[in-house]
Amino acid sequence: MFHTFTTDSGLRIILAPSSSDVVCAGIAVASGTRHELDGESGMAHLVEHMTFKGTRRLSSVQVLNRMESVGGDLNAFTAKEETIYYATFMRQHLHRALDLLLDIVFNSTYPQAELQKEREVVADEIESYNDSPAELIFDDFEALLFPGQPLGRNILGDAARLRQYSSTDLQAFVRRTYSPARAVLFVRGNVSERELRRTLRGLSGLHSYDAPAGPVPSAAPQSASASGSQASAEVVPSAAPQSASASGSQNVSSPIVVKKDCHQSHVVLGCRAYSFTDPRHPALYLLNNILGGPAMNSRLSLALRERTGLVYSVDSSLSSYTDTGVWCTYFGCDHTDVQRCLRLVHRELHRLCDAPLSPRTLAAAKRQLKGQLGIASDNTENMALGLAKYFLHTNRTFELQKRMEQIDALTPQLLQEVANEIMNPAHLKILIFQ
């Protein structure tokens, strides 16, 4: 049972009560890589780092000590369509946590002296990331799927460009993309709506911000020109129906091979997929779990690791945005085994495309996924973050029971249709680092 309301400032509130005295609370802002202008690559992520470097009333050291001193944890991350700041703490520290979160998100000062240090920290993060081809390949793959579009940008940006940003640049980005009307405050834990409302009324940080002009985000974020004027909406279509059957076409895309001097080859194959509000999303979600989900009995794990010993890591993943998505499969193997692994992956894709799942197989797949979701929902932090993202972009709540019902309603025919639309080897793009 969720409680939702909106403050006078336009900040939306969502509360997910639970019996746990461990509370996860935070603020999700509709400001991510996708909202950067052409000359602002990496800006959203740099702002996230700098948000911890001091407010009008707290120094950076005071910000860092505020939750740590009572055993709590303060963190944040930047994604393509949102930045989320959150804290985990014992319920008696609710006032302290919410006061801090509101202060850093809406009252940070982004001091130049701190920026000069933090730019180097982020530059080191970029270099560390570049040294990890198993992670870097996913960014390059999204750039391949969304060429020249903000959604295809690397979240971390370019180190040389970051070193050119000033405190004034960061403040301009925040004025455009941060405001209560573009944000959601979320709480999960043993907190009543009455207690939450009372706590919020006593927080000066909720009313002391300088409100930016940014509007409430729509389902499709806007792309903007470097001059600051809003351009036409960034059109990123979801997956389009494919006419070729998986078994009827041998026109598998030619791989794009990038030389990285890796000790093993890293391979990603996939395509654009559905948004998280698309009615076909639950079907792809289940298919992805069958094929390469986290369980050791996924089809790709059995085919490439358990039966043949060709890989250590293999999985498939589904990333969904407000108007599109990305589905892909990844594996790492010896250079000499790439083609054999690709043949095995294609064989598993053909199995899903060429014939509907049997009732017994489908029932087992549904049972496994529902069990995984039930266990995951017991993780306070993960549940709260997922809840915040969905509510931020849709202004709707999404309950576990609804997801379970969607899974139960899936049919073999629908799953086969979605498999042919998304997982058909004939139209998947392939990227290889070796």
C-alpha positions in Angstrom: 0.0 0.0 0.0 1.6 3.2 -1.2 0.9 6.8 0.0 1.4 9.6 -2.4 1.0 13.4 -2.1 2.5 16.6 -3.5 4.0 19.5 -1.5 3.3 23.1 -2.2 6.7 23.3 -3.9 5.6 20.7 -6.5 7.8 17.9 -5.0 6.0 14.6 -5.3 6.2 12.2 -2.3 5.8 8.5 -2.3 5.9 6.4 0.8 6.0 2.6 0.9 5.5 1.6 4.5 7.1 -1.6 5.7 7.7 -3.3 9.1 11.5 -2.7 8.9 13.1 0.0 11.1 15.8 0.2 8.4 14.6 3.0 6.2 15.7 3.9 2.6 14.8 7.4 1.5 16.0 9.6 -1.3 15.3 12.1 -4.0 15.0 11.1 -7.7 15.5 13.9 -10.2 14.6 13.8 -13.8 18.1 14.9 -14.8 20.4 12.5 -16.6 22.7 12.0 -19.5 19.8 12.4 -21.9 19.1 15.9 -20.6 22.6 17.3 -21.4 23.0 19.8 -24.2 25.5 19.0 -27.0 28.3 20.8 -25.1 27.5 19.2 -21.8 28.8 15.6 -22.1 29.3 14.1 -18.6 27.7 17.1 -16.9 24.9 15.2 -15.2 27.3 12.8 -13.6 29.7 15.6 -12.5 26.9 17.5 -10.9 26.0 14.3 -8.9 29.6 14.2 -7.6 29.6 17.9 -6.8 26.2 17.8 -5.0 28.1 16.4 -2.0 30.6 19.2 -1.9 28.8 21.7 0.2 25.5 23.6 0.6 24.6 27.1 1.8 24.8 25.8 5.4 27.0 22.7 5.3 30.5 22.1 4.3 31.5 19.0 2.3 32.9 17.4 5.4 29.7 18.1 7.3 27.7 16.6 4.4 29.7 13.4 4.5 29.5 13.1 8.3 25.8 13.8 8.6 24.6 10.2 8.0 27.9 8.3 8.6 28.0 9.6 12.2 24.8 7.8 13.1 25.7 4.6 11.2 23.8 5.5 8.1 24.8 5.5 4.5 24.6 8.3 1.9 25.0 7.6 -1.9 23.9 8.5 -5.4 24.1 7.4 -9.0 23.5 8.9 -12.4 21.6 7.2 -15.2 20.5 8.1 -18.7 17.2 9.7 -17.6 17.6 10.3 -13.8 19.9 11.0 -11.0 19.1 9.5 -7.6 20.4 10.5 -4.2 19.5 8.2 -1.3 20.3 7.3 2.3 19.8 4.2 4.3 19.4 4.7 8.1 17.5 3.7 11.2 14.1 5.2 11.4 14.8 7.5 14.4 17.1 9.5 12.0 14.3 10.2 9.5 14.4 14.0 10.1 18.2 14.1 9.8 18.2 12.1 6.6 15.4 14.0 4.8 16.8 17.4 5.9 20.2 16.4 4.4 18.8 15.1 1.2 16.7 18.1 0.5 19.6 20.4 1.3 22.2 18.8 -1.0 19.8 18.4 -3.9 18.2 21.8 -3.9 20.8 24.0 -2.0 24.2 22.8 -3.1 26.7 25.6 -4.1 29.1 23.7 -6.4 32.2 25.6 -5.2 34.9 26.1 -7.8 37.7 25.0 -5.4 35.9 21.7 -4.9 35.2 21.3 -8.6 38.9 21.6 -9.4 39.6 18.5 -7.2 36.5 16.5 -8.1 37.1 16.8 -11.9 40.3 14.8 -11.3 38.4 12.2 -9.3 35.9 11.7 -12.1 38.8 11.6 -14.7 40.3 8.7 -12.7 36.9 7.0 -12.7 36.8 7.3 -16.5 40.2 5.8 -16.9 39.4 3.0 -14.5 36.2 2.3 -16.6 38.2 2.4 -19.8 40.4 -0.4 -18.3 37.3 -2.6 -18.0 36.3 -3.8 -21.4 33.5 -5.9 -20.0 31.8 -2.7 -18.8 32.9 -0.3 -21.5 31.4 -2.5 -24.3 27.9 -1.8 -23.1 28.3 2.0 -23.5 29.8 1.6 -26.9 26.9 -0.7 -27.8 24.3 1.8 -26.8 26.2 4.5 -28.8 25.9 2.0 -31.8 22.1 1.7 -31.3 21.5 5.4 -30.7 24.1 7.2 -32.9 24.3 10.9 -32.5 21.5 11.0 -29.8 21.8 11.9 -26.1 20.6 8.5 -25.1 23.7 7.0 -26.7 26.1 9.1 -24.7 28.5 7.7 -22.2 27.3 8.7 -18.7 30.8 9.6 -17.4 31.7 11.8 -20.4 35.2 12.8 -21.6 37.9 13.7 -19.1 39.3 16.6 -21.3 35.8 18.1 -21.6 35.1 17.8 -17.9 38.2 19.8 -17.1 36.8 22.7 -19.0 33.6 23.0 -16.9 33.3 25.7 -14.2 31.1 26.1 -11.2 28.9 28.5 -13.3 28.4 25.7 -15.9 27.2 23.3 -13.3 24.9 25.8 -11.8 23.3 26.5 -15.2 22.7 22.8 -15.7 21.1 22.5 -12.3 18.9 25.6 -12.8 17.6 24.0 -16.0 17.1 20.4 -14.8 16.8 20.4 -11.0 13.6 21.5 -9.3 11.0 20.1 -6.9 8.6 19.8 -9.9 11.1 17.5 -11.6 11.7 15.3 -8.6 10.3 12.7 -6.3 11.1 12.2 -2.6 10.7 8.5 -1.8 10.7 6.6 1.5 10.5 2.9 2.3 10.4 1.7 5.9 8.5 1.7 9.2 7.2 5.2 8.7 3.6 6.4 8.7 2.2 9.0 6.4 1.4 11.2 9.4 4.9 11.0 10.6 6.3 11.7 7.1 4.1 14.8 6.7 5.0 16.1 10.1 8.7 15.7 9.4 8.5 17.4 6.1 6.6 20.4 7.6 9.6 21.0 9.9 12.2 21.0 7.2 13.4 24.4 6.0 15.3 22.9 3.1 12.0 22.1 1.4 11.2 25.7 1.0 14.6 27.5 0.7 15.6 26.5 -2.8 15.8 28.9 -5.7 13.3 27.2 -8.0 14.7 26.5 -11.6 12.4 27.0 -14.5 12.5 23.3 -15.6 9.1 21.8 -16.3 7.8 18.5 -15.2 9.4 15.9 -17.5 7.2 14.3 -20.2 7.4 10.6 -21.2 9.9 11.5 -24.0 12.7 13.8 -22.8 13.5 16.8 -24.9 16.7 17.2 -26.8 18.2 20.7 -26.7 20.7 22.6 -28.8 24.0 23.8 -27.5 22.7 27.4 -27.5 20.2 26.5 -24.8 17.0 26.7 -26.9 14.8 23.6 -26.8 14.8 21.6 -30.1 12.2 19.2 -31.3 11.6 16.1 -29.2 14.3 13.4 -29.4 12.5 10.6 -31.3 13.8 7.3 -30.3 11.4 4.6 -31.5 11.0 1.3 -29.7 11.6 -2.0 -31.5 9.7 -2.2 -34.8 8.1 -5.5 -35.8 10.4 -7.6 -38.0 9.1 -9.4 -41.1 11.7 -12.2 -41.2 11.3 -15.3 -39.1 14.2 -16.5 -37.1 14.5 -19.7 -39.0 13.8 -18.2 -42.4 16.7 -15.8 -42.7 20.4 -16.3 -42.6 21.2 -12.6 -43.0 22.9 -12.3 -39.6 24.5 -8.9 -39.1 28.2 -8.7 -39.7 30.0 -8.1 -36.3 31.7 -4.8 -35.6 35.1 -5.7 -34.3 37.1 -3.2 -32.2 40.7 -3.9 -31.4 41.3 -3.5 -27.6 44.2 -5.8 -27.0 42.2 -7.7 -24.4 43.3 -11.1 -23.0 39.9 -12.4 -24.1 37.1 -11.3 -26.5 34.1 -9.5 -25.2 30.9 -9.8 -27.3 27.5 -8.0 -27.1 24.6 -8.6 -29.5 21.2 -7.1 -29.3 18.9 -4.3 -30.5 16.5 -1.6 -29.4 13.6 -2.9 -27.3 10.5 -1.7 -25.4 10.0 1.2 -22.9 9.1 0.1 -19.4 5.4 1.1 -20.0 5.0 -0.9 -23.2 2.4 -3.6 -22.8 4.9 -6.1 -24.3 7.6 -5.3 -21.7 6.5 -8.1 -19.3 6.8 -10.7 -22.0 10.4 -9.6 -22.9 11.2 -9.4 -19.2 10.3 -13.1 -18.8 12.0 -14.2 -22.1 15.2 -12.4 -21.0 15.1 -14.2 -17.7 14.7 -17.6 -19.4 17.5 -16.9 -21.8 20.2 -15.2 -19.7 18.8 -14.1 -16.3 20.8 -14.3 -13.0 19.9 -17.9 -12.3 22.6 -20.5 -13.1 20.0 -22.6 -15.0 19.4 -19.9 -17.6 19.6 -21.3 -21.1 22.8 -19.4 -22.1 24.5 -20.3 -18.8 23.8 -24.0 -19.5 24.8 -23.8 -23.1 28.0 -21.8 -22.9 29.3 -22.5 -19.4 27.9 -25.7 -17.9 27.9 -27.9 -21.0 30.9 -26.6 -22.9 33.0 -24.6 -20.5 33.5 -21.9 -23.1 32.9 -18.9 -20.8 33.0 -17.6 -17.3 30.5 -14.8 -17.8 27.4 -14.9 -19.9 24.0 -13.2 -19.5 21.4 -11.2 -21.1 19.9 -7.9 -19.9 17.0 -5.5 -20.5 17.4 -1.8 -20.0 14.1 0.1 -20.4 13.7 3.9 -20.7 10.6 6.1 -21.0 10.2 5.6 -24.8 12.5 2.8 -25.8 14.9 0.3 -24.4 17.9 -2.0 -25.1 18.0 -5.8 -25.0 21.3 -7.5 -25.3 23.4 -10.6 -24.6 27.0 -10.5 -23.4 29.7 -13.1 -23.1 33.5 -13.1 -22.7 35.6 -16.0 -24.1 38.9 -16.9 -25.7 39.5 -15.3 -29.0 39.4 -18.6 -30.8 35.9 -19.5 -29.4 34.0 -16.4 -30.4 32.3 -18.0 -33.5 31.4 -21.1 -31.6 29.9 -19.1 -28.8 27.9 -17.0 -31.3 26.5 -20.2 -32.9 25.4 -21.4 -29.5 23.8 -18.1 -28.6 22.0 -18.0 -32.0 20.8 -21.6 -31.4 19.2 -20.6 -28.1 17.6 -17.6 -29.8 16.2 -19.7 -32.5 14.6 -22.0 -29.9 12.6 -19.1 -28.5 11.7 -17.8 -31.9 10.8 -20.9 -33.8 8.4 -22.7 -31.4 6.2 -21.6 -28.5 7.1 -22.6 -25.0 5.4 -25.8 -23.8 2.9 -25.2 -20.9 5.2 -27.0 -18.5 8.2 -24.9 -19.5 6.3 -21.7 -19.3 4.8 -22.6 -15.9 8.3 -23.3 -14.6 9.7 -20.0 -16.0 6.9 -18.0 -14.5 7.4 -19.7 -11.1 11.1 -19.0 -11.1 10.7 -15.3 -12.1 8.0 -14.6 -9.5 10.2 -16.2 -6.9 13.1 -14.0 -7.8 10.9 -10.9 -7.7 9.5 -11.8 -4.3 13.0 -12.3 -2.9 14.2 -9.0 -4.5 11.3 -7.1 -3.0 12.6 -7.9 0.5 15.6 -5.7 -0.3 14.6 -2.3 1.1 17.1 -0.3 -1.0 16.5 -2.0 -4.3 12.8 -1.9 -4.0 12.8 1.8 -3.0 15.1 2.8 -5.9 12.9 0.9 -8.5 9.8 2.5 -7.0 11.3 6.0 -7.2 12.3 5.6 -10.9 8.9 4.4 -12.0 7.0 7.0 -10.1 9.3 9.8 -11.3 8.6 9.1 -14.9 5.0 7.9 -14.9 3.5 9.5 -11.8 2.1 6.1 -11.1 2.9 3.4 -8.5 3.8 -0.1 -9.5 3.1 -2.9 -7.0 4.7 -6.3 -6.9 1.2 -8.0 -7.1 0.5 -6.2 -10.4 3.8 -7.5 -11.8 2.9 -11.0 -10.7 -0.4 -10.8 -12.4 1.2 -9.6 -15.6 3.5 -12.6 -15.6 0.7 -15.0 -15.0 -1.2 -13.6 -18.0 1.6 -14.2 -20.5 0.9 -16.8 -23.1 3.2 -19.0 -25.3 1.9 -17.3 -28.4 2.7 -13.8 -27.1 6.2 -14.8 -26.0 7.0 -16.3 -29.4 5.8 -13.1 -31.1 8.0 -10.9 -28.9 10.9 -13.3 -29.3 10.7 -13.0 -33.1 10.4 -9.2 -32.8 13.4 -8.7 -30.5 15.6 -11.8 -30.4 15.6 -12.7 -34.1 19.4 -13.2 -34.9 18.8 -11.8 -38.4 18.5 -8.2 -37.2 20.7 -8.1 -34.1 23.7 -5.8 -34.0 27.0 -7.4 -32.8 29.9 -5.6 -31.2 33.2 -7.4 -30.4 36.1 -6.2 -28.3 39.3 -8.3 -28.9 
